[in-house]
Amino acid sequence: QDLQSVNIDIEQYRKKRDYLYEALKRIGYSVVYPQGAFYLFPKSPLKNEVRFCQVLANHKVLVVPGRGFGQPGYFRISYCVPDSTIEGSIAGFEAAHKEIT
């Protein structure tokens, strides 16, 4: 296949990134605004980010501990998912944050 002729609409990813970033900041997460890629790496409110990932999972939000990416104390969120998945995760991020702070 000739992949050089394929165009990607990056605007859809900008919108996802901005929506998720703003929602997490509003809730109280510490997160650096990413310039590229498809991931956010918020700081875990718990020192043990693996434990916090479990708290999020209890609220039906699946993320990955940052230590697997050389970022202990942080967790990774992929935003290359449907908008409905991102929108549906916000209540879980909020509930998990309230639970531990």
C-alpha positions as a Markdown table, in Angstrom:
| # | Residue | x | y | z |
|---|---|---|---|---|
| 1 | Gln | 0.0 | 0.0 | 0.0 |
| 2 | Asp | 1.2 | 3.5 | -0.7 |
| 3 | Leu | 1.2 | 5.1 | 2.7 |
| 4 | Gln | 2.8 | 8.4 | 1.6 |
| 5 | Ser | -0.6 | 9.5 | 0.2 |
| 6 | Val | -2.4 | 8.9 | 3.5 |
| 7 | Asn | -3.4 | 12.0 | 5.5 |
| 8 | Ile | -4.2 | 12.0 | 9.2 |
| 9 | Asp | -6.6 | 14.6 | 10.6 |
| 10 | Ile | -4.6 | 15.6 | 13.7 |
| 11 | Glu | -7.3 | 18.2 | 14.7 |
| 12 | Gln | -9.4 | 15.3 | 16.2 |
| 13 | Tyr | -6.4 | 14.4 | 18.5 |
| 14 | Arg | -5.9 | 18.0 | 19.5 |
| 15 | Lys | -9.5 | 18.2 | 20.5 |
| 16 | Lys | -9.3 | 15.0 | 22.5 |
| 17 | Arg | -6.0 | 16.1 | 24.2 |
| 18 | Asp | -7.4 | 19.5 | 25.1 |
| 19 | Tyr | -10.7 | 18.2 | 26.4 |
| 20 | Leu | -9.0 | 15.6 | 28.6 |
| 21 | Tyr | -6.2 | 18.0 | 29.8 |
| 22 | Glu | -8.7 | 20.7 | 30.8 |
| 23 | Ala | -11.0 | 18.2 | 32.6 |
| 24 | Leu | -8.1 | 16.7 | 34.6 |
| 25 | Lys | -6.8 | 20.1 | 35.5 |
| 26 | Arg | -10.3 | 21.2 | 36.6 |
| 27 | Ile | -10.6 | 18.1 | 38.8 |
| 28 | Gly | -7.2 | 18.8 | 40.5 |
| 29 | Tyr | -4.7 | 16.6 | 38.7 |
| 30 | Ser | -1.2 | 17.8 | 38.1 |
| 31 | Val | -0.5 | 17.3 | 34.4 |
| 32 | Val | 1.9 | 18.8 | 31.8 |
| 33 | Tyr | 0.3 | 19.9 | 28.5 |
| 34 | Pro | 1.7 | 17.5 | 25.9 |
| 35 | Gln | 3.0 | 18.9 | 22.6 |
| 36 | Gly | 2.5 | 15.7 | 20.7 |
| 37 | Ala | 1.9 | 11.9 | 20.9 |
| 38 | Phe | -1.4 | 10.4 | 22.0 |
| 39 | Tyr | -0.8 | 10.3 | 25.8 |
| 40 | Leu | -1.0 | 12.3 | 28.9 |
| 41 | Phe | 1.2 | 11.6 | 31.9 |
| 42 | Pro | -0.6 | 13.0 | 35.0 |
| 43 | Lys | 1.2 | 12.9 | 38.4 |
| 44 | Ser | -0.4 | 10.3 | 40.6 |
| 45 | Pro | -2.1 | 11.7 | 43.7 |
| 46 | Leu | -0.7 | 8.7 | 45.5 |
| 47 | Lys | 3.1 | 8.1 | 45.7 |
| 48 | Asn | 2.4 | 4.5 | 44.5 |
| 49 | Glu | 0.9 | 5.1 | 41.1 |
| 50 | Val | 0.2 | 1.4 | 40.7 |
| 51 | Arg | -2.1 | 1.6 | 43.6 |
| 52 | Phe | -3.8 | 4.7 | 42.2 |
| 53 | Cys | -4.2 | 2.9 | 38.9 |
| 54 | Gln | -6.1 | 0.3 | 40.9 |
| 55 | Val | -8.3 | 3.0 | 42.4 |
| 56 | Leu | -9.1 | 4.3 | 38.9 |
| 57 | Ala | -9.9 | 0.8 | 37.7 |
| 58 | Asn | -12.4 | 0.5 | 40.6 |
| 59 | His | -14.1 | 3.5 | 38.9 |
| 60 | Lys | -14.0 | 1.9 | 35.5 |
| 61 | Val | -11.0 | 3.9 | 34.2 |
| 62 | Leu | -8.1 | 2.0 | 32.8 |
| 63 | Val | -4.7 | 3.6 | 32.7 |
| 64 | Val | -1.1 | 2.3 | 32.9 |
| 65 | Pro | 1.4 | 3.0 | 35.7 |
| 66 | Gly | 4.1 | 5.3 | 34.6 |
| 67 | Arg | 7.0 | 3.2 | 36.0 |
| 68 | Gly | 6.8 | 1.0 | 32.9 |
| 69 | Phe | 7.7 | 4.1 | 30.8 |
| 70 | Gly | 10.4 | 5.3 | 33.2 |
| 71 | Gln | 8.0 | 7.7 | 34.9 |
| 72 | Pro | 7.3 | 6.4 | 38.4 |
| 73 | Gly | 4.8 | 8.4 | 40.3 |
| 74 | Tyr | 2.9 | 9.2 | 37.1 |
| 75 | Phe | 0.3 | 7.3 | 35.1 |
| 76 | Arg | -0.3 | 7.2 | 31.3 |
| 77 | Ile | -3.6 | 7.9 | 29.6 |
| 78 | Ser | -4.1 | 7.2 | 26.0 |
| 79 | Tyr | -6.4 | 9.6 | 24.2 |
| 80 | Cys | -6.5 | 7.8 | 20.8 |
| 81 | Val | -9.9 | 6.4 | 21.7 |
| 82 | Pro | -13.4 | 7.4 | 20.8 |
| 83 | Asp | -14.7 | 10.7 | 22.2 |
| 84 | Ser | -17.4 | 8.8 | 24.2 |
| 85 | Thr | -14.7 | 6.8 | 26.0 |
| 86 | Ile | -12.9 | 10.0 | 27.0 |
| 87 | Glu | -16.1 | 11.7 | 28.0 |
| 88 | Gly | -17.2 | 8.7 | 30.0 |
| 89 | Ser | -14.0 | 8.5 | 31.9 |
| 90 | Ile | -14.2 | 12.0 | 33.5 |
| 91 | Ala | -16.6 | 10.9 | 36.2 |
| 92 | Gly | -14.3 | 8.1 | 37.2 |
| 93 | Phe | -11.2 | 10.4 | 37.3 |
| 94 | Glu | -13.2 | 12.7 | 39.5 |
| 95 | Ala | -14.5 | 10.0 | 41.8 |
| 96 | Ala | -11.0 | 8.5 | 42.2 |
| 97 | His | -9.4 | 11.8 | 42.9 |
| 98 | Lys | -12.0 | 12.6 | 45.6 |
| 99 | Glu | -11.6 | 9.2 | 47.1 |
| 100 | Ile | -7.9 | 9.7 | 47.8 |
| 101 | Thr | -7.6 | 13.4 | 48.5 |
